[in-house]
Amino acid sequence: AKEMLQDLQNCLSAEYANVEKLEFDEVESMPTVVIEEEKRKEKRMAQKNAVVEEIEDAQSVTKGTHKLLWGGLIGFILVGVLLAGVYFSGTLSFFSYDPSISVPSITQLSKEEALAKLIEAGFEEDDITFVEEISDSGEVGKVFDSDPQGGTQVKKSKGIRVSISKGNYYIITDFSDRDISEVEKELKEALPKVIVSIETVSTNEAKPGVVLSFSGVKSGEKLSPEKEYTLYFKVASAPSVTIEHVIGKPVEEAQATLSAQGVAVIAVQRSTIGMSEEELAQIKEGIVVEVDPPEGTKYEQNGSSNCITLYYY
């Protein structure tokens, strides 16, 4: 632009008088173009194109959305059908149909009877667990308990545990004053592995063979027939003593010595009526002169029905 301005300012100068004239080939005439108007046309055209593109994009998105919606709906229906099939078929436990079952009463039934009744109620054999356990009471081989118990509702998937008696607990009672032979027989029938330890205690206050006390277990305790136990008994026995060194002793001393050995002793004073003065002079008062049974006898105390008798003056 600066060069053109400079040429216009100096074209008439003398120094440019002989410069050759420039001539241009004739060109086709072109219409006059107003630039601002062209710019506005181009802008309107661009806006129109943009609107068209937006409409086409919107139509494309709408078509795609419809396709997605239909595809999603079809997929949802298929998944629902599949899950329903799995649920009712029981293929997967967490999707399976799990009905509630009313547990029937099966107490005192055999294993086979209980199984049949539970299957009839809605359980399957795999849902039922049988265990053999020691029971407080009930017949061996029969149901004595179940978890859950009869009369309750339970989900099938939870199953049921059935306890079959394989023997009863033996509950300890107070054995005192019972005959040890009866107690021992009873214990060994109920507890095959029991050990009965007996210590005899000489006494004339109880019948021989009677239990005076016991230890090793407590009254009310439950013992399992499968375990080993040792029970300790103190049992009354008839006191026995060999009667000797009695005659010639003071009656009170002899009586105390024999009584300490658990035998019953009585002292009887003899009458001196009819005795001569010479006989009376030989008597030592309070001294044992005779014993019944006689010395040398092995005496056994059988309750209170018999005793040793000491005679003195």
C-alpha positions as a Markdown table, in Angstrom:
| # | Residue | x | y | z |
|---|---|---|---|---|
| 1 | Ala | 0.0 | 0.0 | 0.0 |
| 2 | Lys | 2.9 | 2.4 | 0.8 |
| 3 | Glu | 4.5 | 1.6 | -2.6 |
| 4 | Met | 1.3 | 2.4 | -4.5 |
| 5 | Leu | 0.9 | 5.7 | -2.6 |
| 6 | Gln | 4.5 | 6.6 | -3.4 |
| 7 | Asp | 3.9 | 5.8 | -7.2 |
| 8 | Leu | 0.8 | 8.0 | -7.3 |
| 9 | Gln | 2.7 | 10.9 | -5.6 |
| 10 | Asn | 5.7 | 10.7 | -8.1 |
| 11 | Cys | 4.2 | 9.5 | -11.3 |
| 12 | Leu | 4.1 | 13.0 | -12.8 |
| 13 | Ser | 7.7 | 13.8 | -11.9 |
| 14 | Ala | 10.2 | 14.4 | -14.7 |
| 15 | Glu | 12.3 | 11.5 | -13.9 |
| 16 | Tyr | 9.4 | 9.1 | -14.7 |
| 17 | Ala | 8.6 | 10.8 | -18.1 |
| 18 | Asn | 10.2 | 8.1 | -20.2 |
| 19 | Val | 9.0 | 5.1 | -18.2 |
| 20 | Glu | 7.2 | 2.5 | -20.4 |
| 21 | Lys | 3.5 | 2.4 | -20.0 |
| 22 | Leu | 2.1 | -0.8 | -18.5 |
| 23 | Glu | -0.7 | -2.4 | -20.4 |
| 24 | Phe | -3.0 | -5.2 | -19.2 |
| 25 | Asp | -4.8 | -7.8 | -21.1 |
| 26 | Glu | -8.6 | -7.3 | -21.2 |
| 27 | Val | -10.3 | -9.5 | -18.7 |
| 28 | Glu | -13.8 | -10.4 | -18.3 |
| 29 | Ser | -15.6 | -7.9 | -16.3 |
| 30 | Met | -16.8 | -9.1 | -12.9 |
| 31 | Pro | -19.6 | -7.7 | -10.9 |
| 32 | Thr | -18.9 | -5.4 | -8.1 |
| 33 | Val | -18.8 | -7.3 | -4.8 |
| 34 | Val | -19.8 | -5.7 | -1.6 |
| 35 | Ile | -17.8 | -7.4 | 1.1 |
| 36 | Glu | -20.1 | -6.8 | 4.0 |
| 37 | Glu | -23.1 | -8.1 | 2.2 |
| 38 | Glu | -21.2 | -11.3 | 1.3 |
| 39 | Lys | -20.2 | -11.8 | 4.9 |
| 40 | Arg | -23.8 | -11.5 | 6.1 |
| 41 | Lys | -24.9 | -14.1 | 3.4 |
| 42 | Glu | -22.1 | -16.5 | 4.5 |
| 43 | Lys | -23.2 | -16.1 | 8.2 |
| 44 | Arg | -26.8 | -16.8 | 7.4 |
| 45 | Met | -25.8 | -19.8 | 5.4 |
| 46 | Ala | -23.6 | -21.1 | 8.2 |
| 47 | Gln | -26.5 | -20.6 | 10.7 |
| 48 | Lys | -28.9 | -22.4 | 8.4 |
| 49 | Asn | -26.5 | -25.3 | 8.0 |
| 50 | Ala | -26.0 | -25.5 | 11.8 |
| 51 | Val | -29.7 | -25.7 | 12.4 |
| 52 | Val | -30.0 | -28.4 | 9.8 |
| 53 | Glu | -27.2 | -30.3 | 11.4 |
| 54 | Glu | -28.8 | -30.0 | 14.8 |
| 55 | Ile | -32.1 | -31.3 | 13.5 |
| 56 | Glu | -30.4 | -34.2 | 11.8 |
| 57 | Asp | -28.4 | -34.9 | 15.0 |
| 58 | Ala | -31.6 | -34.8 | 17.1 |
| 59 | Gln | -33.3 | -37.2 | 14.7 |
| 60 | Ser | -30.3 | -39.5 | 14.9 |
| 61 | Val | -30.3 | -39.4 | 18.7 |
| 62 | Thr | -34.0 | -40.0 | 18.9 |
| 63 | Lys | -33.7 | -43.0 | 16.6 |
| 64 | Gly | -30.8 | -44.3 | 18.6 |
| 65 | Thr | -32.7 | -43.7 | 21.9 |
| 66 | His | -35.7 | -45.6 | 20.6 |
| 67 | Lys | -33.4 | -48.5 | 19.6 |
| 68 | Leu | -31.8 | -48.5 | 23.1 |
| 69 | Leu | -35.1 | -48.4 | 24.8 |
| 70 | Trp | -36.5 | -51.3 | 22.8 |
| 71 | Gly | -33.3 | -53.2 | 23.3 |
| 72 | Gly | -33.3 | -52.5 | 27.0 |
| 73 | Leu | -36.9 | -53.5 | 27.4 |
| 74 | Ile | -36.3 | -56.8 | 25.5 |
| 75 | Gly | -33.2 | -57.5 | 27.6 |
| 76 | Phe | -35.1 | -56.7 | 30.8 |
| 77 | Ile | -37.9 | -59.1 | 29.8 |
| 78 | Leu | -35.4 | -61.9 | 29.0 |
| 79 | Val | -33.5 | -61.4 | 32.3 |
| 80 | Gly | -36.8 | -61.5 | 34.2 |
| 81 | Val | -37.8 | -64.8 | 32.5 |
| 82 | Leu | -34.3 | -66.2 | 33.2 |
| 83 | Leu | -34.4 | -65.2 | 36.9 |
| 84 | Ala | -37.9 | -66.6 | 37.3 |
| 85 | Gly | -36.7 | -69.9 | 35.8 |
| 86 | Val | -33.7 | -70.1 | 38.1 |
| 87 | Tyr | -35.8 | -69.0 | 41.1 |
| 88 | Phe | -38.4 | -71.7 | 40.7 |
| 89 | Ser | -35.9 | -74.4 | 39.6 |
| 90 | Gly | -33.7 | -73.9 | 42.6 |
| 91 | Thr | -30.5 | -73.9 | 40.5 |
| 92 | Leu | -29.0 | -71.2 | 42.7 |
| 93 | Ser | -29.7 | -71.2 | 46.5 |
| 94 | Phe | -29.8 | -67.5 | 46.8 |
| 95 | Phe | -32.3 | -67.2 | 43.9 |
| 96 | Ser | -34.2 | -70.4 | 44.7 |
| 97 | Tyr | -37.8 | -70.6 | 45.9 |
| 98 | Asp | -37.7 | -71.2 | 49.6 |
| 99 | Pro | -41.1 | -72.1 | 51.0 |
| 100 | Ser | -42.1 | -72.2 | 54.7 |
| 101 | Ile | -42.8 | -75.6 | 56.2 |
| 102 | Ser | -44.9 | -76.4 | 59.2 |
| 103 | Val | -42.7 | -78.9 | 61.2 |
| 104 | Pro | -44.8 | -81.9 | 62.3 |
| 105 | Ser | -44.5 | -83.6 | 65.7 |
| 106 | Ile | -42.1 | -86.6 | 65.4 |
| 107 | Thr | -41.4 | -87.3 | 69.1 |
| 108 | Gln | -41.1 | -91.0 | 69.9 |
| 109 | Leu | -41.1 | -92.0 | 66.3 |
| 110 | Ser | -38.4 | -94.3 | 64.8 |
| 111 | Lys | -35.9 | -92.8 | 62.3 |
| 112 | Glu | -37.8 | -94.3 | 59.3 |
| 113 | Glu | -41.2 | -93.0 | 60.6 |
| 114 | Ala | -39.8 | -89.5 | 61.3 |
| 115 | Leu | -38.1 | -89.4 | 57.8 |
| 116 | Ala | -41.4 | -90.3 | 56.0 |
| 117 | Lys | -43.4 | -87.7 | 58.0 |
| 118 | Leu | -40.9 | -84.9 | 57.4 |
| 119 | Ile | -40.8 | -85.6 | 53.6 |
| 120 | Glu | -44.6 | -85.6 | 53.6 |
| 121 | Ala | -44.5 | -82.1 | 55.3 |
| 122 | Gly | -42.3 | -80.7 | 52.5 |
| 123 | Phe | -38.7 | -81.4 | 53.4 |
| 124 | Glu | -36.3 | -83.3 | 51.1 |
| 125 | Glu | -34.0 | -86.0 | 52.5 |
| 126 | Asp | -31.0 | -83.7 | 52.1 |
| 127 | Asp | -32.7 | -81.1 | 54.4 |
| 128 | Ile | -32.9 | -83.6 | 57.3 |
| 129 | Thr | -30.0 | -84.3 | 59.6 |
| 130 | Phe | -30.3 | -87.3 | 62.0 |
| 131 | Val | -28.0 | -87.5 | 65.1 |
| 132 | Glu | -27.8 | -90.1 | 67.8 |
| 133 | Glu | -27.5 | -88.6 | 71.3 |
| 134 | Ile | -27.9 | -89.4 | 75.0 |
| 135 | Ser | -31.3 | -88.3 | 76.2 |
| 136 | Asp | -32.8 | -87.5 | 79.6 |
| 137 | Ser | -35.6 | -90.0 | 79.0 |
| 138 | Gly | -37.3 | -91.9 | 76.2 |
| 139 | Glu | -36.9 | -95.2 | 74.3 |
| 140 | Val | -33.6 | -96.0 | 72.7 |
| 141 | Gly | -33.8 | -95.6 | 68.9 |
| 142 | Lys | -36.7 | -93.2 | 69.0 |
| 143 | Val | -36.8 | -89.4 | 68.3 |
| 144 | Phe | -36.7 | -87.4 | 71.5 |
| 145 | Asp | -36.0 | -83.9 | 70.2 |
| 146 | Ser | -35.8 | -81.8 | 67.0 |
| 147 | Asp | -34.6 | -78.4 | 66.0 |
| 148 | Pro | -36.8 | -76.7 | 65.1 |
| 149 | Gln | -39.5 | -78.4 | 67.2 |
| 150 | Gly | -42.9 | -79.6 | 66.0 |
| 151 | Gly | -45.5 | -77.0 | 65.6 |
| 152 | Thr | -43.2 | -74.3 | 64.4 |
| 153 | Gln | -42.6 | -72.8 | 60.9 |
| 154 | Val | -39.2 | -73.0 | 59.2 |
| 155 | Lys | -37.8 | -72.1 | 55.8 |
| 156 | Lys | -37.1 | -75.2 | 53.8 |
| 157 | Ser | -33.5 | -74.1 | 53.2 |
| 158 | Lys | -32.8 | -74.1 | 57.0 |
| 159 | Gly | -33.5 | -77.8 | 57.2 |
| 160 | Ile | -34.1 | -79.7 | 60.4 |
| 161 | Arg | -31.9 | -81.5 | 63.0 |
| 162 | Val | -33.5 | -84.7 | 64.5 |
| 163 | Ser | -32.1 | -86.3 | 67.7 |
| 164 | Ile | -32.4 | -90.1 | 68.1 |
| 165 | Ser | -31.9 | -91.5 | 71.6 |
| 166 | Lys | -29.0 | -93.9 | 71.9 |
| 167 | Gly | -29.4 | -94.2 | 75.7 |
| 168 | Asn | -30.6 | -92.2 | 78.7 |
| 169 | Tyr | -28.6 | -90.2 | 81.2 |
| 170 | Tyr | -28.5 | -91.7 | 84.7 |
| 171 | Ile | -29.6 | -89.1 | 87.2 |
| 172 | Ile | -27.9 | -89.5 | 90.6 |
| 173 | Thr | -30.3 | -89.8 | 93.6 |
| 174 | Asp | -29.5 | -90.0 | 97.3 |
| 175 | Phe | -28.2 | -93.5 | 97.9 |
| 176 | Ser | -28.1 | -93.2 | 101.7 |
| 177 | Asp | -29.9 | -95.9 | 103.7 |
| 178 | Arg | -30.1 | -98.1 | 100.6 |
| 179 | Asp | -28.6 | -101.6 | 100.4 |
| 180 | Ile | -25.3 | -101.4 | 98.5 |
| 181 | Ser | -26.0 | -104.5 | 96.5 |
| 182 | Glu | -29.1 | -103.0 | 95.0 |
| 183 | Val | -27.3 | -99.7 | 94.3 |
| 184 | Glu | -24.3 | -101.4 | 92.7 |
| 185 | Lys | -26.6 | -103.5 | 90.4 |
| 186 | Glu | -28.6 | -100.4 | 89.4 |
| 187 | Leu | -25.4 | -98.4 | 88.6 |
| 188 | Lys | -23.8 | -101.0 | 86.5 |
| 189 | Glu | -26.9 | -101.6 | 84.4 |
| 190 | Ala | -27.3 | -97.8 | 83.7 |
| 191 | Leu | -23.5 | -97.0 | 83.5 |
| 192 | Pro | -21.6 | -99.9 | 82.0 |
| 193 | Lys | -18.2 | -98.2 | 82.6 |
| 194 | Val | -18.8 | -97.2 | 86.2 |
| 195 | Ile | -16.4 | -98.2 | 89.0 |
| 196 | Val | -17.9 | -98.7 | 92.5 |
| 197 | Ser | -15.5 | -98.4 | 95.4 |
| 198 | Ile | -16.7 | -99.6 | 98.7 |
| 199 | Glu | -15.3 | -98.9 | 102.2 |
| 200 | Thr | -16.9 | -100.8 | 105.1 |
| 201 | Val | -17.4 | -99.0 | 108.3 |
| 202 | Ser | -18.1 | -101.0 | 111.5 |
| 203 | Thr | -21.1 | -99.7 | 113.3 |
| 204 | Asn | -24.0 | -101.0 | 115.3 |
| 205 | Glu | -26.1 | -98.0 | 114.4 |
| 206 | Ala | -27.1 | -99.3 | 110.9 |
| 207 | Lys | -27.9 | -102.6 | 109.3 |
| 208 | Pro | -24.9 | -104.2 | 107.6 |
| 209 | Gly | -24.7 | -103.4 | 103.9 |
| 210 | Val | -26.5 | -100.1 | 104.1 |
| 211 | Val | -25.0 | -97.1 | 102.4 |
| 212 | Leu | -23.9 | -94.6 | 105.0 |
| 213 | Ser | -22.5 | -92.0 | 102.6 |
| 214 | Phe | -21.2 | -91.6 | 99.0 |
| 215 | Ser | -19.0 | -89.2 | 97.0 |
| 216 | Gly | -17.5 | -88.7 | 93.5 |
| 217 | Val | -20.8 | -87.3 | 92.2 |
| 218 | Lys | -23.7 | -85.2 | 93.6 |
| 219 | Ser | -27.4 | -85.8 | 93.8 |
| 220 | Gly | -29.1 | -84.6 | 90.7 |
| 221 | Glu | -26.0 | -84.9 | 88.5 |
| 222 | Lys | -26.6 | -86.5 | 85.0 |
| 223 | Leu | -24.1 | -89.2 | 84.0 |
| 224 | Ser | -23.6 | -90.4 | 80.5 |
| 225 | Pro | -23.6 | -94.2 | 79.9 |
| 226 | Glu | -20.7 | -93.7 | 77.5 |
| 227 | Lys | -18.3 | -92.2 | 80.1 |
| 228 | Glu | -16.3 | -93.7 | 82.9 |
| 229 | Tyr | -17.1 | -92.7 | 86.5 |
| 230 | Thr | -15.8 | -93.8 | 89.9 |
| 231 | Leu | -18.3 | -93.6 | 92.8 |
| 232 | Tyr | -17.1 | -94.0 | 96.4 |
| 233 | Phe | -19.4 | -95.5 | 99.1 |
| 234 | Lys | -19.1 | -96.0 | 102.8 |
| 235 | Val | -21.2 | -99.0 | 103.8 |
| 236 | Ala | -22.2 | -100.2 | 107.2 |
| 237 | Ser | -20.7 | -103.5 | 108.2 |
| 238 | Ala | -21.3 | -105.7 | 111.2 |
| 239 | Pro | -18.7 | -105.0 | 113.9 |
| 240 | Ser | -16.7 | -108.1 | 114.8 |
| 241 | Val | -14.4 | -108.6 | 117.7 |
| 242 | Thr | -12.6 | -111.5 | 119.3 |
| 243 | Ile | -13.6 | -111.5 | 123.0 |
| 244 | Glu | -10.5 | -111.7 | 125.1 |
| 245 | His | -8.8 | -110.2 | 128.2 |
| 246 | Val | -12.2 | -109.2 | 129.6 |
| 247 | Ile | -12.5 | -111.3 | 132.8 |
| 248 | Gly | -10.8 | -109.7 | 135.7 |
| 249 | Lys | -11.0 | -106.2 | 134.4 |
| 250 | Pro | -13.2 | -103.5 | 135.9 |
| 251 | Val | -16.6 | -103.7 | 134.3 |
| 252 | Glu | -16.7 | -100.1 | 133.1 |
| 253 | Glu | -13.3 | -100.4 | 131.4 |
| 254 | Ala | -14.2 | -103.7 | 129.7 |
| 255 | Gln | -17.5 | -102.3 | 128.5 |
| 256 | Ala | -15.8 | -99.2 | 127.1 |
| 257 | Thr | -13.2 | -101.2 | 125.3 |
| 258 | Leu | -15.7 | -103.5 | 123.6 |
| 259 | Ser | -18.1 | -100.6 | 122.7 |
| 260 | Ala | -15.3 | -98.7 | 121.0 |
| 261 | Gln | -15.0 | -101.7 | 118.6 |
| 262 | Gly | -18.6 | -101.2 | 117.5 |
| 263 | Val | -20.2 | -104.0 | 119.5 |
| 264 | Ala | -23.2 | -103.8 | 121.8 |
| 265 | Val | -22.3 | -104.5 | 125.4 |
| 266 | Ile | -24.4 | -104.7 | 128.6 |
| 267 | Ala | -23.2 | -105.2 | 132.1 |
| 268 | Val | -25.3 | -107.3 | 134.5 |
| 269 | Gln | -24.7 | -107.3 | 138.3 |
| 270 | Arg | -25.1 | -110.7 | 139.9 |
| 271 | Ser | -26.9 | -111.2 | 143.2 |
| 272 | Thr | -25.0 | -112.2 | 146.3 |
| 273 | Ile | -28.1 | -113.6 | 148.1 |
| 274 | Gly | -27.5 | -117.1 | 149.4 |
| 275 | Met | -23.7 | -116.8 | 149.3 |
| 276 | Ser | -21.6 | -117.8 | 152.4 |
| 277 | Glu | -19.5 | -115.3 | 154.3 |
| 278 | Glu | -16.4 | -117.1 | 152.9 |
| 279 | Glu | -17.7 | -116.6 | 149.3 |
| 280 | Leu | -18.6 | -113.0 | 150.0 |
| 281 | Ala | -15.1 | -112.4 | 151.3 |
| 282 | Gln | -13.6 | -113.5 | 148.0 |
| 283 | Ile | -15.8 | -111.2 | 145.9 |
| 284 | Lys | -14.2 | -108.2 | 144.2 |
| 285 | Glu | -16.8 | -105.7 | 143.5 |
| 286 | Gly | -17.1 | -104.1 | 140.0 |
| 287 | Ile | -14.8 | -106.7 | 138.4 |
| 288 | Val | -15.9 | -108.8 | 135.4 |
| 289 | Val | -16.3 | -112.4 | 136.5 |
| 290 | Glu | -18.0 | -113.8 | 133.4 |
| 291 | Val | -18.7 | -112.9 | 129.8 |
| 292 | Asp | -21.3 | -114.2 | 127.3 |
| 293 | Pro | -20.3 | -115.3 | 124.7 |
| 294 | Pro | -17.2 | -116.6 | 126.5 |
| 295 | Glu | -13.7 | -115.4 | 125.9 |
| 296 | Gly | -12.0 | -116.7 | 122.8 |
| 297 | Thr | -15.3 | -116.3 | 120.7 |
| 298 | Lys | -15.2 | -114.2 | 117.5 |
| 299 | Tyr | -18.3 | -112.1 | 118.0 |
| 300 | Glu | -20.1 | -110.3 | 115.1 |
| 301 | Gln | -22.6 | -107.6 | 115.8 |
| 302 | Asn | -25.8 | -108.1 | 113.8 |
| 303 | Gly | -27.8 | -104.9 | 114.3 |
| 304 | Ser | -29.3 | -104.6 | 117.7 |
| 305 | Ser | -30.6 | -108.1 | 118.0 |
| 306 | Asn | -27.6 | -109.4 | 119.9 |
| 307 | Cys | -25.0 | -108.2 | 122.4 |
| 308 | Ile | -22.1 | -109.1 | 124.7 |
| 309 | Thr | -23.0 | -109.5 | 128.3 |
| 310 | Leu | -20.5 | -108.7 | 131.1 |
| 311 | Tyr | -21.3 | -110.1 | 134.6 |
| 312 | Tyr | -19.9 | -108.6 | 137.8 |
| 313 | Tyr | -20.6 | -108.3 | 141.6 |
